[in-house]
Every structure is written in structure tokens, then in C-alpha cells.
Amino acid sequence: MTLAFSPCPNDTFIFDALVNGKIDTEGISFDVVLEDVQTLNEWAKAGKLDISKISYGVLPLVLNSYKVLNSGGALGMGVGPLLISKGKTTKAVEDMLIAIPGENTTAHMLFSLAYPNARNKQFLVFHEIEEAVLSGRVDAGVIIHENRFTYQDKGLYKIRDLGEYWEETVKVPIPLGGIIIRKDIDPAQQQTIDKLIRKSLEYAFANYPQIPDYVHQHSQEMSEQVMRQHIDLYVNQYSLGLGDEGKKAVNTLLDVYQKINNSSAIDASGIFVA
């Protein structure tokens, strides 16, 4: 089965034991692909993969083909994207050119919730955004992942914490990224894979604070301190299992998507693997 996730420390930490033979995979083998999440979003829209990490922002567009697994995702409080600029400015956000890390990302949805009238956007890969702001190619940018830990070191200024705005507005954890699986895969196998991802993360937690070589291998330009910050922020109880609160957060995101995009009602029944 094809299994895709990002090279970011939270994903490699979660999937290390599963893809590197540290747990019993019960006879299931995986063809592993690591790509940035915007590429994974596009591939999910095309139905290219069996199991994949996605931004929850793209979930409404793939529900015809995929279900959401309970384990392996990234949700939480205080984990949202930040809107940053090169320095303090009196310019209104609505008048700025804003760099966004992908059109169908949760970051874009949260930005649109906070600034519904901001239309001047440029979609970039997340790791290109800081440089675009520093060079003046854009007025501001929405940063995610490890950049939220390091932006101040580069003299960048926080305009707004978009995650805080989400939490204040809708009162649920932020669903950043989830793991989806094709609907046409046997339901029993869906449940097995869900269980294996949870076991993989339990293995990682049992050996933490040791950081697996697999995480280091894909985060070579990142200090170990930033790797730990990344894992500590994005990997939590919701990564082990969504639970009722996590599922409520995902359903809330679908409602927000519908309102922001003036789309028809989204049928959220049966979207989670039982």
C-alpha cells in the first residue's frame, strides 16, 4: 500500500516504527513516499495514494474517496500558523500581498477566517515564505511547522497568531493535518492500519526523548532543539486518537470551510474510520 507523509519531524516521529520494522505490521507492507504537504494535498485530490497525510483544509475536497483515520494527525491548542512581516507596519492586512503555504491548506483556511476580505495572495511552499517576506517579494506571510520557532531569529515580526484567532472564535482545537485512507480499502484493513499507526506512535513515545535516526535523516538542517519543539507541539494525545473532541474539531472545520467558501452543505456522516 502507498503511504505518504511529510519529512517534518512530527510525521517521521510518528511513522518511524511503522515503516522501519520496529513493530509488527501484521503482514502489511508499505511503499513509503515523503513529500511536502501541499503536494500530498494535490495527490489526494487526484486519488493517487492509499494512505496519506493531508492538510485538513483539503479534506472537504477528498471526502468522496477517503476516510479519516483516528491516529497519526496533528491537532491541538496553541499550534496554529502565524502571520508575520519584516517589521511593524501600519498597512492593513487586506492591502498586503500575503504569501500562503498552499491553497488547500489549513493555514489558508485559518487566514481566510481571520481576514475574509484579504484577496491578494501568493501560494508558495511553506519553507519559501520567510525568504519571500525578507526579500520584500511579499508584504507578509503565513508560516507553519518549524518556522514558528525560528522566525524571530531572522528579525521577523508577528502580526497575528491565526491559531489563537481560531480558538477564540470557534472554541475547539485546531485540526492542522490528518491521515486519510481510501474508502475502497477493506474496512477491517482500515482499522488494522489505524491500530498500527497508533502502535508506531506509542513505540516512539516509549523511547522519547530519544529522537529516532529517521527524524534526523529528514531534518538535517534543523537543530535537535527545534526537532524536539516540533514534536512536543504537534504530537500529542490527538495524534494517538482523535476522540470525541478531535472529531468535533474536524467537523467544525468542515462547517467553517462551507461558510468561507459559500459551498453547499458537506455530508460529514461516516467520515471517520470506525
Backbone bond lengths (Angstrom), bond angles and torsions (degrees), N, CA, C in turn:
res aa  C-N    CA-C-N  psi(-1)  N-CA   C-N-CA  omega(-1)  CA-C   N-CA-C  phi
1 M - - - 1.458 - - 1.523 109.33 -
2 T 1.318 116.44 142.20 1.454 119.54 176.76 1.525 109.24 -79.33
3 L 1.325 115.61 131.58 1.456 123.35 179.66 1.524 107.62 -129.50
4 A 1.323 116.31 120.92 1.461 119.96 -175.97 1.525 110.36 -126.02
5 F 1.332 114.67 139.27 1.457 121.00 174.23 1.514 107.96 -154.34
6 S 1.317 116.71 175.82 1.466 120.36 -175.90 1.528 110.41 -86.91
7 P 1.344 117.70 162.29 1.464 120.43 176.30 1.525 113.19 -80.80
8 C 1.323 118.10 6.81 1.464 121.33 -179.47 1.534 110.23 -67.65
9 P 1.334 117.37 151.22 1.471 120.54 -174.13 1.517 114.72 -57.45
10 N 1.334 118.22 -33.81 1.466 117.64 -179.59 1.523 111.35 -65.26
11 D 1.328 117.71 -39.87 1.468 120.40 -179.44 1.525 111.81 -73.02
12 T 1.321 117.39 -46.11 1.471 118.94 -179.16 1.526 110.77 -66.11
13 F 1.318 117.50 -31.37 1.466 122.06 175.46 1.531 110.39 -64.45
14 I 1.320 116.38 -45.26 1.467 121.25 -178.16 1.530 111.52 -66.80
15 F 1.337 117.25 -43.27 1.466 120.62 -169.96 1.526 114.08 -95.69
16 D 1.321 118.59 -6.04 1.465 121.74 -176.55 1.528 112.70 -50.84
17 A 1.321 117.34 -53.99 1.475 120.00 -175.75 1.518 111.93 -64.86
18 L 1.335 116.07 -33.71 1.464 120.61 -178.52 1.524 111.49 -69.14
19 V 1.321 117.51 -44.73 1.472 120.58 -172.07 1.529 112.53 -91.74
20 N 1.321 117.52 -10.50 1.470 120.08 -177.78 1.527 112.87 -115.13
21 G 1.330 116.07 22.33 1.459 120.85 170.77 1.515 115.86 69.46
22 K 1.325 117.58 24.75 1.465 120.54 -179.67 1.530 112.44 -88.18
23 I 1.335 116.28 -12.97 1.463 121.48 173.66 1.528 108.20 -130.90
24 D 1.318 115.85 161.95 1.467 121.93 176.55 1.528 108.71 -73.92
25 T 1.316 116.99 119.18 1.471 120.97 -179.49 1.524 112.45 -91.92
26 E 1.313 116.99 11.46 1.471 122.80 173.42 1.532 112.50 54.25
27 G 1.328 114.22 40.75 1.463 119.96 174.53 1.518 115.37 83.32
28 I 1.318 117.26 -0.81 1.467 120.38 179.98 1.523 109.01 -94.06
29 S 1.330 116.46 129.71 1.469 120.44 176.89 1.519 109.04 -112.20
30 F 1.311 115.36 153.67 1.455 121.00 -173.63 1.523 111.28 -126.36
31 D 1.323 114.44 137.62 1.462 122.17 170.10 1.526 105.79 -96.47
32 V 1.336 116.74 103.54 1.466 122.19 -168.05 1.527 111.01 -90.77
33 V 1.334 115.30 134.01 1.457 122.62 177.70 1.525 108.13 -128.36
34 L 1.329 116.93 129.53 1.459 121.38 175.58 1.523 109.16 -111.47
35 E 1.324 116.05 123.83 1.467 121.57 -179.32 1.524 109.50 -148.08
36 D 1.345 116.75 161.85 1.453 119.62 174.90 1.525 109.15 -65.09
37 V 1.331 115.75 154.43 1.464 119.72 -169.43 1.529 112.71 -67.53
38 Q 1.328 117.90 -28.86 1.466 118.52 178.08 1.525 110.77 -65.97
39 T 1.344 117.47 -38.96 1.463 120.75 174.41 1.522 110.33 -63.16
40 L 1.329 117.00 -42.08 1.465 120.62 178.63 1.525 110.83 -63.64
41 N 1.323 116.87 -37.26 1.470 119.75 176.36 1.525 111.07 -60.17
42 E 1.335 116.07 -45.14 1.467 120.52 -179.16 1.526 110.71 -65.17
43 W 1.324 116.40 -41.62 1.463 119.94 178.87 1.530 111.27 -65.17
44 A 1.327 116.66 -36.21 1.468 119.67 177.43 1.521 110.77 -65.20
45 K 1.314 116.81 -40.59 1.471 120.01 177.57 1.527 110.57 -61.07
46 A 1.336 116.30 -32.06 1.464 120.53 178.95 1.530 112.55 -86.97
47 G 1.344 117.57 -2.01 1.465 120.68 -179.66 1.509 114.05 67.26
48 K 1.337 116.59 31.24 1.457 121.42 -170.38 1.533 113.10 -78.70
49 L 1.329 118.31 -26.85 1.455 121.57 -168.88 1.527 111.71 -117.96
50 D 1.347 115.50 154.40 1.462 120.26 176.66 1.528 111.09 -78.06
51 I 1.331 115.82 -47.22 1.463 122.52 -177.89 1.525 106.92 -134.62
52 S 1.325 117.67 133.13 1.462 118.18 -175.56 1.519 112.35 -154.25
53 K 1.314 115.02 146.58 1.461 121.80 165.31 1.522 107.62 -75.04
54 I 1.337 116.17 139.91 1.465 120.99 173.82 1.521 109.24 -140.63
55 S 1.309 115.99 162.60 1.458 120.83 163.66 1.521 107.22 -72.56
56 Y 1.315 116.41 137.83 1.466 117.90 176.84 1.520 111.55 -62.57
57 G 1.318 116.97 -20.10 1.462 120.08 177.82 1.518 113.94 -61.32
58 V 1.343 117.51 -23.98 1.463 120.59 -179.39 1.530 111.59 -95.09
59 L 1.320 117.62 -6.97 1.459 120.55 -175.55 1.527 113.61 -54.31
60 P 1.343 119.56 -42.88 1.472 118.03 -179.44 1.526 113.80 -58.47
61 L 1.325 117.11 -23.19 1.464 121.35 -176.30 1.526 112.92 -89.16
62 V 1.341 117.44 -7.13 1.474 119.15 -175.76 1.532 112.62 -123.37
63 L 1.328 117.13 6.77 1.467 120.17 -175.29 1.526 113.55 -66.23
64 N 1.319 117.68 -19.77 1.463 119.42 177.53 1.525 111.72 -68.32
65 S 1.335 115.92 -26.82 1.465 120.07 -173.69 1.523 114.20 -111.57
66 Y 1.331 117.58 -20.86 1.465 120.49 -170.73 1.521 112.71 -129.63
67 K 1.347 113.92 155.96 1.457 122.64 167.95 1.530 109.01 -114.42
68 V 1.329 116.22 163.81 1.458 121.84 -179.59 1.527 109.38 -98.01
69 L 1.318 116.02 127.93 1.459 120.62 174.08 1.532 109.29 -78.27
70 N 1.313 116.33 153.75 1.462 120.84 -178.49 1.523 112.51 -77.94
71 S 1.322 116.96 -26.98 1.467 121.45 -174.46 1.525 111.72 -109.03
72 G 1.343 114.69 155.80 1.455 121.02 170.88 1.512 116.47 97.37
73 G 1.323 117.64 -5.19 1.459 119.78 -174.51 1.521 113.86 -90.48
74 A 1.325 114.04 -176.52 1.470 121.50 179.98 1.523 108.70 -129.07
75 L 1.320 115.82 108.73 1.456 123.23 174.39 1.525 107.38 -135.87
76 G 1.316 115.85 161.76 1.453 117.29 175.14 1.506 112.71 159.71
77 M 1.325 115.31 179.71 1.453 122.66 175.73 1.533 107.44 -103.30
78 G 1.327 115.71 142.30 1.464 119.79 179.28 1.509 114.05 72.85
79 V 1.337 116.92 24.46 1.472 120.28 -176.03 1.536 111.99 -119.13
80 G 1.316 116.48 9.68 1.452 119.44 -171.51 1.515 114.34 -79.24
81 P 1.340 115.84 170.45 1.462 121.46 179.05 1.529 111.38 -71.24
82 L 1.328 115.09 159.87 1.458 122.08 179.08 1.521 109.95 -116.90
83 L 1.308 116.53 142.39 1.466 122.20 172.10 1.516 106.95 -96.43
84 I 1.336 116.68 119.95 1.473 120.50 -174.66 1.536 110.64 -127.06
85 S 1.349 114.62 159.06 1.460 120.95 176.40 1.523 108.77 -138.55
86 K 1.322 116.02 174.66 1.475 120.92 -178.43 1.519 111.30 -71.64
87 G 1.308 117.26 -26.58 1.458 122.00 178.37 1.507 109.64 -167.59
88 K 1.318 116.10 176.37 1.458 119.39 177.86 1.520 109.45 -63.12
89 T 1.325 115.29 141.47 1.458 119.89 -178.01 1.517 109.75 -145.42
90 T 1.315 115.85 150.26 1.467 120.80 176.65 1.529 110.94 -94.68
91 K 1.321 116.26 -2.43 1.461 121.14 -178.84 1.521 110.16 -68.42
92 A 1.319 117.54 135.03 1.460 121.43 178.43 1.525 110.07 -68.33
93 V 1.309 116.02 141.63 1.468 120.60 179.50 1.522 110.66 -57.02
94 E 1.332 116.45 -36.65 1.468 120.88 -179.50 1.522 112.87 -62.99
95 D 1.352 116.96 -19.57 1.458 121.05 179.93 1.526 112.53 -99.62
96 M 1.315 116.82 2.06 1.463 121.04 -177.25 1.529 111.50 -93.79
97 L 1.349 114.67 158.06 1.459 121.55 165.80 1.524 106.52 -90.32
98 I 1.327 116.34 118.77 1.461 121.72 -172.71 1.527 110.32 -111.56
99 A 1.336 116.14 129.04 1.468 120.77 173.40 1.527 108.93 -85.54
100 I 1.328 116.07 130.04 1.464 123.12 -176.86 1.530 108.62 -122.64
101 P 1.348 117.82 136.97 1.472 119.63 -178.38 1.527 113.18 -80.93
102 G 1.337 115.75 64.99 1.462 120.84 176.11 1.508 112.72 101.21
103 E 1.317 116.18 141.54 1.460 121.08 -174.38 1.521 112.62 -70.07
104 N 1.332 117.00 -40.92 1.467 120.47 -174.71 1.527 112.08 -100.19
105 T 1.319 116.54 35.07 1.455 120.82 -178.84 1.523 110.67 -98.46
106 T 1.322 115.18 158.33 1.456 120.26 174.57 1.526 110.03 -62.07
107 A 1.333 116.77 -35.54 1.464 120.70 178.92 1.526 110.92 -58.04
108 H 1.326 116.62 -42.27 1.468 119.91 178.57 1.522 110.55 -65.03
109 M 1.333 117.17 -39.94 1.462 120.05 179.54 1.525 110.93 -63.66
110 L 1.332 116.55 -44.19 1.458 119.58 -179.68 1.525 111.41 -66.09
111 F 1.336 116.80 -37.76 1.464 120.27 175.52 1.528 110.32 -62.54
112 S 1.324 116.49 -43.75 1.465 120.88 -178.70 1.529 111.77 -66.33
113 L 1.328 116.45 -32.38 1.458 120.10 176.35 1.528 110.39 -65.83
114 A 1.334 116.46 -42.66 1.461 120.93 -178.02 1.529 112.39 -76.76
115 Y 1.342 116.71 -33.33 1.468 121.33 -175.69 1.535 109.61 -132.23
116 P 1.323 117.12 71.89 1.467 120.14 -175.58 1.524 113.85 -64.37
117 N 1.318 118.31 -19.50 1.467 121.14 -177.86 1.525 113.00 -99.34
118 A 1.335 117.22 3.26 1.466 120.47 177.45 1.528 108.56 -83.32
119 R 1.310 117.07 114.68 1.473 121.56 -174.01 1.528 113.66 -113.71
120 N 1.330 117.17 -14.48 1.467 120.63 -172.58 1.528 108.82 -91.91
121 K 1.332 115.53 92.73 1.464 120.68 -171.93 1.528 111.08 -125.81
122 Q 1.316 114.51 151.44 1.466 120.91 173.35 1.525 106.95 -130.54
123 F 1.327 116.77 123.06 1.460 120.97 -176.01 1.530 109.93 -92.13
124 L 1.335 115.26 121.92 1.461 122.46 -177.98 1.527 109.76 -130.18
125 V 1.337 116.28 163.35 1.461 120.96 169.89 1.527 107.33 -67.42
126 F 1.328 117.42 142.73 1.466 120.90 -169.17 1.524 113.62 -55.31
127 H 1.344 117.92 -35.86 1.464 118.94 -175.50 1.535 112.93 -79.04
128 E 1.337 117.40 -3.26 1.469 120.96 177.26 1.527 112.48 -94.05
129 I 1.330 117.20 -7.89 1.463 119.94 -168.10 1.522 112.51 -74.15
130 E 1.308 118.33 -44.19 1.473 119.58 179.92 1.526 111.23 -57.10
131 E 1.324 117.06 -45.02 1.464 120.46 -178.69 1.526 110.59 -65.53
132 A 1.323 117.40 -36.61 1.466 120.33 177.77 1.520 111.06 -62.81
133 V 1.336 116.60 -37.59 1.469 120.59 177.54 1.530 110.35 -71.16
134 L 1.319 117.15 -45.94 1.466 121.25 -178.08 1.518 112.53 -62.58
135 S 1.335 116.57 -35.59 1.467 120.81 -178.12 1.519 112.62 -80.77
136 G 1.340 116.36 -12.10 1.460 120.08 -179.00 1.517 113.64 85.57
137 R 1.340 117.91 6.76 1.475 119.84 177.50 1.520 111.25 -65.81
138 V 1.337 115.99 -27.87 1.464 121.34 174.81 1.526 107.55 -131.63
139 D 1.315 115.65 161.27 1.465 119.97 179.84 1.525 112.38 -81.78
140 A 1.310 116.40 -31.84 1.459 121.20 -177.86 1.521 108.54 -157.58
141 G 1.328 115.75 168.41 1.461 119.32 -179.14 1.506 111.63 -150.16
142 V 1.319 114.98 155.62 1.462 122.24 176.40 1.527 107.29 -99.84
143 I 1.334 116.17 118.99 1.467 120.13 -176.47 1.528 110.48 -110.35
144 I 1.341 114.40 148.65 1.458 122.30 -178.06 1.526 108.37 -136.73
145 H 1.307 116.26 -177.90 1.468 123.65 174.63 1.528 111.33 54.49
146 E 1.343 116.54 -140.74 1.457 120.12 -173.28 1.524 113.51 -67.81
147 N 1.337 117.13 -18.51 1.464 119.22 -178.91 1.528 112.33 -61.62
148 R 1.323 117.44 -27.57 1.466 119.27 -179.80 1.535 111.36 -68.20
149 F 1.346 117.54 -17.22 1.465 120.96 178.45 1.529 112.37 -91.27
150 T 1.323 116.97 -17.78 1.471 119.61 -169.93 1.526 114.43 -121.12
151 Y 1.339 118.41 -5.84 1.466 119.78 -173.09 1.530 112.62 -60.54
152 Q 1.341 117.44 -35.12 1.464 119.82 -178.16 1.529 111.66 -67.22
153 D 1.339 116.45 -29.43 1.467 120.06 178.55 1.524 111.28 -62.86
154 K 1.330 117.19 -21.69 1.462 121.94 -178.75 1.531 112.00 -99.53
155 G 1.337 115.70 8.53 1.454 119.76 177.83 1.512 114.24 80.52
156 L 1.328 117.34 15.09 1.461 120.35 -179.83 1.525 110.74 -84.06
157 Y 1.320 116.15 155.48 1.458 123.30 -171.43 1.523 110.10 -119.28
158 K 1.327 116.72 134.17 1.461 121.35 179.27 1.524 110.45 -82.96
159 I 1.329 115.94 120.56 1.459 121.49 174.31 1.521 109.85 -83.31
160 R 1.347 115.66 -44.10 1.468 118.94 -178.03 1.517 110.60 -161.01
161 D 1.311 115.11 143.56 1.456 121.47 170.81 1.525 106.69 -89.40
162 L 1.323 116.70 106.00 1.465 121.25 -175.77 1.521 111.78 -69.48
163 G 1.328 116.48 -26.38 1.451 119.82 175.96 1.514 111.84 -67.50
164 E 1.339 116.58 -41.68 1.465 120.15 177.28 1.527 110.06 -60.65
165 Y 1.336 116.75 -39.56 1.463 119.48 179.53 1.531 110.45 -62.87
166 W 1.333 116.62 -43.17 1.467 121.16 177.02 1.532 110.30 -58.18
167 E 1.329 116.20 -49.20 1.460 120.59 -176.50 1.527 111.63 -62.52
168 E 1.337 116.74 -40.33 1.460 120.78 179.40 1.531 111.45 -69.38
169 T 1.343 116.18 -31.57 1.462 120.59 -174.06 1.519 112.66 -84.12
170 V 1.332 117.22 -45.96 1.477 119.48 -172.93 1.528 114.16 -112.66
171 K 1.343 116.85 -8.59 1.480 121.54 170.00 1.525 114.53 63.90
172 V 1.325 117.91 31.81 1.464 120.80 174.80 1.529 108.46 -136.51
173 P 1.347 117.78 161.43 1.463 119.75 175.47 1.533 111.66 -57.22
174 I 1.309 115.82 158.55 1.464 121.40 -179.52 1.530 108.94 -87.02
175 P 1.341 118.21 119.28 1.465 119.65 173.46 1.534 109.57 -84.21
176 L 1.314 116.73 102.47 1.466 120.35 -178.00 1.525 111.79 -84.48
177 G 1.323 115.84 -61.67 1.461 119.82 -178.22 1.512 111.31 -138.63
178 G 1.314 116.33 146.18 1.452 121.44 179.60 1.512 111.58 -132.46
179 I 1.321 115.64 170.81 1.463 122.05 177.41 1.523 108.34 -109.22
180 I 1.307 116.35 126.41 1.456 121.19 -179.12 1.535 110.30 -114.31
181 I 1.325 115.11 156.80 1.467 121.56 179.98 1.521 108.41 -138.81
182 R 1.303 116.35 145.00 1.461 120.62 -177.10 1.527 111.07 -60.66
183 K 1.321 115.02 137.65 1.466 120.73 179.44 1.519 112.71 -64.00
184 D 1.349 116.91 -30.00 1.466 119.12 -174.56 1.527 113.04 -82.25
185 I 1.329 117.88 1.69 1.465 121.26 172.55 1.535 107.73 -78.23
186 D 1.319 116.14 141.30 1.463 121.65 -177.42 1.532 110.51 -51.28
187 P 1.342 118.33 131.28 1.468 121.07 -177.33 1.530 114.07 -54.82
188 A 1.335 116.30 -37.21 1.467 119.02 178.96 1.522 110.62 -64.85
189 Q 1.338 116.18 -36.96 1.462 119.46 178.82 1.529 110.70 -72.43
190 Q 1.329 117.34 -34.85 1.462 120.75 174.01 1.524 110.35 -56.12
191 Q 1.334 115.39 -45.79 1.464 120.14 -179.07 1.529 111.35 -66.47
192 T 1.328 116.27 -37.24 1.469 120.06 178.41 1.524 110.49 -63.46
193 I 1.319 116.85 -44.98 1.468 120.50 -179.54 1.526 110.66 -64.71
194 D 1.327 116.92 -39.84 1.461 120.99 175.54 1.530 110.22 -57.46
195 K 1.336 115.53 -44.94 1.470 121.33 -179.72 1.532 110.67 -65.29
196 L 1.337 117.40 -38.99 1.462 120.69 -179.11 1.530 111.81 -66.72
197 I 1.331 116.83 -38.54 1.466 119.39 177.68 1.525 110.09 -64.09
198 R 1.320 116.26 -41.63 1.469 119.56 176.85 1.535 110.58 -61.53
199 K 1.338 116.96 -43.71 1.467 120.35 178.89 1.530 111.22 -62.30
200 S 1.323 116.00 -38.80 1.457 120.84 178.93 1.529 110.50 -60.98
201 L 1.319 116.26 -43.34 1.459 120.02 179.76 1.527 111.03 -71.32
202 E 1.321 117.38 -38.01 1.468 119.68 176.78 1.525 110.38 -60.41
203 Y 1.331 116.79 -38.35 1.459 121.11 176.35 1.530 110.10 -62.50
204 A 1.329 116.61 -44.75 1.464 120.57 -179.76 1.525 111.07 -62.62
205 F 1.338 116.57 -44.21 1.463 120.80 179.28 1.527 111.20 -63.11
206 A 1.334 116.34 -38.45 1.465 120.62 -178.11 1.524 111.44 -64.06
207 N 1.322 117.21 -25.34 1.468 121.70 -177.94 1.530 112.84 -105.52
208 Y 1.318 116.89 0.54 1.464 121.19 178.47 1.532 108.88 -76.07
209 P 1.340 119.98 142.22 1.469 127.24 21.84 1.528 116.17 -90.03
210 Q 1.329 117.70 10.85 1.464 118.10 173.56 1.523 109.53 -62.72
211 I 1.322 116.16 131.80 1.460 120.85 178.24 1.528 108.55 -99.27
212 P 1.329 118.00 122.33 1.467 120.35 -176.94 1.529 112.67 -60.31
213 D 1.334 115.42 151.57 1.463 120.62 176.70 1.527 110.94 -56.89
214 Y 1.332 116.27 -32.67 1.472 121.09 -179.20 1.522 110.88 -60.51
215 V 1.325 117.44 -37.54 1.464 121.28 177.22 1.520 110.07 -68.23
216 H 1.330 116.59 -46.93 1.475 120.78 178.06 1.525 111.28 -58.12
217 Q 1.323 115.76 -42.36 1.468 121.63 -176.46 1.522 111.99 -57.11
218 H 1.327 117.05 -36.71 1.459 120.68 -175.90 1.528 113.11 -102.37
219 S 1.340 116.73 7.13 1.470 120.56 179.91 1.525 110.01 -133.55
220 Q 1.318 115.71 42.90 1.464 120.57 -170.74 1.530 113.84 -63.77
221 E 1.326 117.46 -27.23 1.457 119.75 -178.78 1.523 112.15 -90.34
222 M 1.308 117.20 5.80 1.455 123.05 -175.40 1.525 109.96 -109.51
223 S 1.319 117.92 136.60 1.457 120.47 176.29 1.527 109.58 -69.87
224 E 1.336 116.15 157.41 1.461 119.72 179.69 1.525 110.29 -63.79
225 Q 1.314 117.55 -32.71 1.467 120.31 178.08 1.530 110.85 -61.77
226 V 1.333 116.80 -42.89 1.460 120.24 -179.96 1.529 110.13 -69.30
227 M 1.348 117.07 -37.11 1.472 119.55 175.25 1.524 110.32 -57.05
228 R 1.343 116.56 -45.78 1.463 120.39 -179.34 1.522 111.03 -65.33
229 Q 1.330 116.98 -41.88 1.462 120.13 177.15 1.522 110.74 -58.74
230 H 1.321 114.86 -42.31 1.459 121.86 -179.67 1.534 110.24 -61.72
231 I 1.323 116.29 -49.36 1.463 121.37 -179.64 1.526 110.66 -64.85
232 D 1.332 116.72 -45.61 1.464 120.74 -177.08 1.529 111.70 -63.00
233 L 1.331 116.92 -32.60 1.461 120.06 -177.39 1.526 112.17 -81.70
234 Y 1.320 116.98 -42.68 1.461 120.40 -169.19 1.528 114.98 -100.11
235 V 1.325 118.22 -13.19 1.469 120.79 -179.62 1.524 108.19 -111.60
236 N 1.314 116.62 117.60 1.468 120.21 -173.22 1.528 109.87 -153.17
237 Q 1.343 116.41 -160.87 1.465 119.37 -176.80 1.518 112.47 -63.30
238 Y 1.350 117.24 -28.49 1.467 119.76 178.35 1.525 111.31 -71.53
239 S 1.337 116.97 -22.41 1.459 120.44 176.31 1.526 110.74 -72.85
240 L 1.320 116.38 -32.54 1.466 120.39 175.35 1.526 111.06 -70.54
241 G 1.321 116.44 -40.03 1.459 121.03 179.49 1.516 110.41 -169.97
242 L 1.322 116.93 135.78 1.461 120.31 -176.29 1.517 112.24 -60.38
243 G 1.327 116.25 -43.18 1.454 119.42 -174.88 1.519 111.07 65.42
244 D 1.321 116.08 -179.72 1.462 120.57 -177.89 1.524 111.81 -64.00
245 E 1.339 116.87 -39.47 1.466 119.99 -177.83 1.527 111.14 -67.67
246 G 1.337 116.40 -40.91 1.460 119.76 178.48 1.513 112.34 -65.50
247 K 1.336 116.21 -40.92 1.466 119.89 178.41 1.527 111.00 -65.74
248 K 1.325 116.73 -37.71 1.465 120.18 176.21 1.525 110.33 -61.68
249 A 1.337 116.73 -40.54 1.460 120.83 179.25 1.528 111.38 -62.84
250 V 1.339 116.46 -42.50 1.471 120.35 178.95 1.528 110.40 -64.68
251 N 1.314 117.16 -43.62 1.465 120.30 178.75 1.530 111.27 -64.23
252 T 1.328 116.60 -36.26 1.466 120.36 176.20 1.520 110.59 -63.51
253 L 1.335 115.95 -41.30 1.463 119.65 177.65 1.523 111.18 -60.71
254 L 1.322 117.59 -39.56 1.466 120.31 177.70 1.526 110.87 -62.98
255 D 1.327 116.52 -37.87 1.470 120.35 177.42 1.534 110.84 -65.46
256 V 1.337 116.06 -42.37 1.467 120.28 179.49 1.520 110.56 -64.92
257 Y 1.332 116.38 -41.62 1.464 120.53 177.27 1.522 110.40 -56.64
258 Q 1.327 116.11 -46.02 1.467 120.99 -178.91 1.525 111.02 -59.43
259 K 1.331 116.80 -42.83 1.467 120.68 -178.15 1.526 111.34 -70.07
260 I 1.328 116.72 -44.04 1.472 120.46 -178.19 1.524 111.09 -63.23
261 N 1.329 115.99 -39.35 1.466 120.87 -174.61 1.525 113.49 -98.08
262 N 1.335 116.39 4.12 1.471 120.57 -178.44 1.518 111.89 49.48
263 S 1.336 115.35 40.01 1.459 120.29 -177.19 1.523 110.39 -92.26
264 S 1.307 115.87 168.83 1.462 120.47 177.40 1.523 109.43 -70.06
265 A 1.307 116.30 163.40 1.465 121.36 -178.28 1.528 110.62 -57.82
266 I 1.326 115.36 139.93 1.456 121.14 -179.40 1.522 109.34 -97.25
267 D 1.324 116.82 127.60 1.460 121.57 178.16 1.525 108.36 -79.11
268 A 1.335 115.97 104.52 1.462 120.90 -175.83 1.521 112.47 -95.92
269 S 1.332 117.22 8.32 1.468 119.01 -178.92 1.521 110.31 -72.30
270 G 1.298 115.78 135.49 1.465 121.31 176.54 1.511 115.60 66.44
271 I 1.343 117.62 27.50 1.472 118.23 -177.46 1.527 112.10 -83.26
272 F 1.332 117.44 -16.37 1.454 120.43 -178.51 1.533 110.41 -102.41
273 V 1.331 115.46 144.54 1.464 120.02 174.05 1.517 107.85 -65.70
274 A 1.303 116.93 130.47 1.484 121.24 -176.00 1.505 111.07 -64.15
